Amino acid sequence: MPAARTESDSTDPENAINVELMLRVKAGDHSAFEKLVELHQNAVIGTVAKMLGSNMDAEDIAQQVFIRLWKSAAKYEVRAKFTTFLYTITRNLVFNESRRRKNKKEQSLEEKEEVSFKQIEDLGSVNPEKELLKAEMRNHVDEAIAQLPEKQRMAVVLRRYENMPYEEIADVLELSVSAVKSQLFRARTSLRELLSQYL
């Protein structure tokens, strides 16, 4: 596992707030835990949904992430950014769920329909046809990402949607920075091939 990186953490005000809240959670502070959930739940739900290619179970799994965060608070140490700790928990739960689905060959038609319905439901009224095409393209991108191997998929989601630096992705995935860059290069190559007919 790569060595945890803390050099920039002290100069990162957002991380300082997260760490302070998490240390309060470690001391049993429920209000600090609620604040952490409030700050991060949307990002975690989004990451889970993109990793699984479905919105159906994203909230349930995100809830499990925060339950596990609460349960592991007693062992929390400030060794890396708080988001590294949070997304490592997210990674473990998502990879487990991903493997469970693969084994059971789930990913049912209803899940895909539910994703499409939500995207159409959220369309603005400015230019419905243009927005529909955008939503359709987003759907193709999400489906293509869902076909990537799990580490490539996680690297893409954290980089593209969470704007996470390579170093932190490396910590979350327990890889070197060069291995993360290699995963992302292979993922982008695969995505270009999968989406070639739409681009």
The 8 nearest C-alpha neighbors of each residue, nearest first, counted from 0:
[[1, 173, 2, 174, 170, 175, 3, 172],
 [2, 0, 173, 170, 3, 175, 174, 169],
 [1, 3, 4, 0, 170, 79, 78, 173],
 [2, 4, 79, 78, 1, 5, 170, 80],
 [3, 5, 79, 6, 2, 78, 80, 7],
 [4, 6, 8, 79, 7, 3, 78, 80],
 [7, 5, 8, 4, 9, 10, 79, 3],
 [8, 6, 10, 9, 5, 11, 4, 80],
 [7, 9, 5, 11, 10, 6, 80, 14],
 [8, 10, 11, 7, 15, 6, 12, 5],
 [9, 11, 8, 7, 12, 15, 6, 14],
 [10, 12, 8, 14, 9, 13, 15, 7],
 [13, 11, 15, 14, 10, 16, 9, 8],
 [14, 12, 16, 15, 11, 17, 18, 10],
 [13, 15, 17, 11, 16, 12, 18, 80],
 [14, 16, 12, 18, 13, 17, 19, 11],
 [17, 15, 19, 13, 14, 18, 20, 12],
 [18, 16, 14, 20, 15, 19, 21, 81],
 [19, 17, 21, 15, 20, 16, 81, 14],
 [18, 20, 16, 22, 21, 17, 15, 23],
 [21, 19, 23, 17, 31, 18, 22, 16],
 [20, 22, 24, 18, 23, 19, 17, 25],
 [23, 21, 25, 19, 24, 20, 18, 26],
 [22, 24, 26, 20, 21, 25, 28, 31],
 [25, 23, 28, 21, 27, 26, 22, 32],
 [24, 26, 72, 22, 73, 23, 27, 21],
 [25, 27, 23, 24, 28, 22, 73, 72],
 [28, 26, 24, 25, 29, 23, 72, 73],
 [27, 29, 24, 23, 31, 30, 26, 32],
 [30, 28, 32, 31, 27, 33, 24, 23],
 [29, 31, 33, 32, 28, 34, 24, 35],
 [32, 30, 34, 20, 29, 33, 28, 24],
 [31, 33, 29, 35, 34, 30, 24, 36],
 [34, 32, 30, 36, 31, 35, 37, 29],
 [33, 35, 37, 31, 32, 36, 38, 30],
 [36, 34, 38, 32, 37, 33, 39, 31],
 [37, 35, 33, 40, 39, 34, 38, 32],
 [36, 38, 34, 35, 39, 40, 33, 41],
 [39, 37, 35, 36, 34, 40, 41, 42],
 [40, 38, 36, 42, 41, 37, 35, 43],
 [39, 41, 43, 36, 42, 37, 44, 38],
 [42, 40, 44, 43, 39, 45, 38, 37],
 [41, 43, 45, 39, 40, 44, 46, 161],
 [42, 44, 46, 40, 45, 41, 61, 47],
 [45, 43, 41, 47, 57, 61, 46, 42],
 [46, 44, 42, 48, 43, 47, 41, 49],
 [45, 47, 43, 49, 48, 44, 50, 42],
 [46, 48, 50, 44, 57, 45, 49, 43],
 [49, 47, 54, 57, 53, 45, 51, 50],
 [50, 48, 52, 46, 51, 47, 45, 141],
 [49, 51, 47, 48, 52, 46, 145, 152],
 [52, 50, 48, 53, 49, 47, 145, 97],
 [53, 51, 49, 145, 50, 48, 141, 142],
 [54, 52, 48, 51, 55, 110, 114, 49],
 [53, 55, 48, 57, 56, 114, 52, 113],
 [56, 54, 53, 57, 110, 113, 58, 48],
 [55, 57, 59, 58, 54, 60, 53, 48],
 [56, 58, 48, 54, 60, 47, 44, 59],
 [57, 59, 61, 60, 56, 44, 62, 55],
 [60, 58, 62, 56, 61, 57, 63, 55],
 [59, 61, 63, 62, 57, 58, 56, 64],
 [62, 60, 64, 58, 63, 44, 59, 57],
 [61, 63, 59, 65, 60, 64, 58, 66],
 [62, 64, 60, 66, 61, 65, 67, 59],
 [65, 63, 61, 67, 62, 66, 89, 68],
 [64, 66, 68, 62, 67, 63, 69, 61],
 [67, 65, 63, 69, 68, 64, 62, 70],
 [66, 68, 70, 64, 65, 69, 71, 63],
 [67, 69, 65, 71, 66, 70, 72, 64],
 [70, 68, 66, 72, 67, 71, 65, 24],
 [71, 69, 67, 68, 72, 66, 73, 65],
 [70, 72, 68, 73, 69, 74, 67, 75],
 [73, 71, 25, 75, 69, 74, 70, 68],
 [72, 74, 25, 71, 75, 70, 26, 69],
 [75, 73, 72, 71, 76, 25, 70, 68],
 [74, 76, 72, 73, 71, 77, 25, 22],
 [77, 75, 78, 74, 79, 22, 72, 73],
 [78, 76, 79, 75, 18, 80, 81, 5],
 [77, 79, 76, 3, 5, 80, 4, 81],
 [80, 78, 3, 5, 4, 77, 81, 83],
 [79, 81, 83, 82, 14, 8, 84, 5],
 [80, 82, 84, 83, 18, 17, 85, 14],
 [81, 83, 85, 84, 80, 86, 14, 17],
 [84, 82, 80, 86, 81, 85, 171, 87],
 [83, 85, 81, 87, 82, 86, 88, 80],
 [86, 84, 82, 88, 87, 83, 81, 89],
 [85, 87, 89, 88, 83, 84, 90, 82],
 [86, 88, 171, 90, 84, 89, 85, 83],
 [87, 89, 86, 91, 85, 90, 64, 92],
 [90, 88, 86, 92, 87, 91, 64, 93],
 [89, 91, 87, 93, 88, 92, 86, 94],
 [92, 90, 88, 94, 89, 93, 95, 87],
 [91, 93, 95, 89, 94, 90, 96, 88],
 [94, 92, 96, 90, 95, 91, 97, 89],
 [93, 95, 97, 91, 96, 92, 90, 98],
 [96, 94, 92, 98, 93, 97, 99, 91],
 [97, 95, 99, 93, 98, 94, 100, 92],
 [96, 98, 94, 100, 95, 99, 93, 101],
 [99, 97, 101, 95, 100, 96, 102, 94],
 [98, 100, 96, 102, 97, 101, 95, 103],
 [101, 99, 105, 103, 97, 98, 102, 104],
 [100, 102, 104, 98, 103, 99, 97, 105],
 [103, 101, 99, 100, 104, 98, 105, 97],
 [102, 104, 100, 105, 101, 99, 98, 106],
 [105, 103, 101, 102, 100, 106, 99, 107],
 [104, 106, 100, 103, 107, 101, 102, 99],
 [107, 105, 110, 104, 108, 100, 111, 53],
 [106, 108, 109, 110, 105, 111, 104, 112],
 [107, 109, 111, 110, 112, 106, 113, 105],
 [108, 110, 112, 107, 111, 113, 106, 114],
 [111, 109, 113, 108, 112, 107, 53, 55],
 [112, 110, 114, 108, 113, 109, 115, 53],
 [111, 113, 109, 115, 110, 114, 116, 108],
 [112, 114, 110, 116, 111, 115, 109, 117],
 [115, 113, 111, 117, 112, 116, 54, 53],
 [116, 114, 112, 118, 117, 113, 119, 111],
 [115, 117, 113, 119, 118, 114, 120, 112],
 [118, 116, 120, 114, 119, 115, 113, 121],
 [117, 119, 115, 121, 120, 116, 134, 114],
 [120, 118, 116, 122, 121, 117, 115, 131],
 [119, 121, 117, 118, 122, 116, 115, 123],
 [122, 120, 118, 119, 117, 123, 116, 134],
 [123, 121, 119, 120, 130, 124, 118, 127],
 [122, 124, 125, 121, 127, 130, 126, 120],
 [123, 125, 127, 126, 122, 130, 128, 121],
 [126, 124, 123, 127, 130, 129, 122, 128],
 [125, 127, 129, 128, 124, 130, 123, 131],
 [126, 128, 130, 129, 124, 131, 125, 123],
 [129, 127, 131, 130, 126, 132, 133, 125],
 [130, 128, 132, 131, 126, 127, 133, 134],
 [131, 129, 133, 127, 132, 128, 134, 126],
 [130, 132, 134, 128, 133, 129, 127, 135],
 [133, 131, 135, 129, 130, 134, 136, 128],
 [134, 132, 130, 136, 135, 131, 137, 129],
 [133, 135, 137, 131, 136, 132, 118, 130],
 [134, 136, 132, 138, 133, 137, 131, 139],
 [135, 137, 139, 133, 138, 134, 132, 140],
 [138, 136, 134, 140, 135, 139, 141, 133],
 [137, 139, 135, 141, 136, 140, 134, 142],
 [140, 138, 136, 142, 137, 141, 143, 135],
 [141, 139, 137, 143, 138, 142, 144, 136],
 [142, 140, 144, 138, 143, 139, 137, 145],
 [141, 143, 145, 139, 140, 144, 138, 52],
 [142, 144, 140, 146, 145, 141, 139, 193],
 [145, 143, 141, 146, 147, 142, 152, 140],
 [144, 146, 142, 52, 143, 147, 141, 50],
 [147, 145, 143, 144, 142, 148, 152, 149],
 [146, 148, 152, 144, 145, 151, 149, 186],
 [149, 147, 151, 150, 152, 146, 145, 186],
 [148, 150, 152, 151, 153, 147, 94, 50],
 [151, 149, 153, 152, 148, 154, 172, 182],
 [152, 150, 154, 182, 148, 149, 153, 186],
 [151, 153, 149, 155, 150, 147, 154, 148],
 [152, 154, 150, 156, 155, 151, 157, 149],
 [153, 155, 151, 157, 152, 156, 158, 150],
 [156, 154, 158, 152, 153, 157, 159, 151],
 [157, 155, 153, 159, 160, 158, 154, 152],
 [158, 156, 161, 154, 155, 163, 160, 159],
 [157, 159, 162, 163, 155, 156, 161, 160],
 [160, 158, 156, 162, 155, 157, 161, 163],
 [159, 161, 156, 162, 157, 158, 46, 155],
 [160, 162, 157, 163, 158, 159, 156, 42],
 [163, 161, 158, 159, 160, 157, 164, 156],
 [162, 164, 158, 161, 157, 167, 168, 165],
 [165, 163, 166, 167, 168, 162, 158, 157],
 [166, 164, 168, 167, 176, 169, 163, 179],
 [167, 165, 169, 164, 168, 176, 170, 4],
 [166, 168, 170, 169, 164, 165, 83, 171],
 [167, 169, 171, 165, 170, 166, 172, 164],
 [168, 170, 174, 166, 167, 172, 176, 175],
 [171, 169, 173, 167, 168, 172, 1, 166],
 [170, 172, 87, 168, 169, 83, 173, 167],
 [171, 173, 169, 174, 170, 168, 150, 87],
 [174, 172, 170, 0, 169, 171, 1, 175],
 [175, 173, 169, 172, 178, 1, 179, 170],
 [174, 176, 178, 177, 169, 1, 179, 173],
 [175, 177, 179, 169, 178, 166, 165, 180],
 [176, 178, 180, 179, 175, 181, 174, 182],
 [179, 177, 181, 175, 176, 180, 174, 182],
 [180, 178, 182, 176, 181, 177, 169, 183],
 [181, 179, 183, 177, 178, 182, 184, 176],
 [180, 182, 178, 184, 179, 183, 177, 185],
 [183, 181, 179, 151, 185, 180, 184, 186],
 [182, 184, 186, 180, 181, 185, 187, 151],
 [183, 185, 181, 187, 186, 182, 180, 188],
 [184, 186, 188, 182, 183, 187, 181, 189],
 [187, 185, 183, 189, 184, 188, 151, 182],
 [188, 186, 190, 184, 189, 185, 183, 191],
 [187, 189, 185, 191, 186, 190, 184, 192],
 [190, 188, 186, 192, 187, 191, 193, 185],
 [191, 189, 193, 187, 192, 188, 194, 186],
 [192, 190, 188, 194, 189, 193, 195, 187],
 [191, 193, 195, 189, 190, 194, 188, 196],
 [192, 194, 190, 191, 195, 189, 143, 196],
 [195, 193, 191, 197, 192, 196, 190, 198],
 [194, 196, 192, 198, 197, 191, 193, 190],
 [195, 197, 194, 198, 193, 192, 191, 139],
 [198, 196, 194, 195, 136, 139, 193, 140],
 [197, 195, 196, 194, 191, 136, 192, 193]]
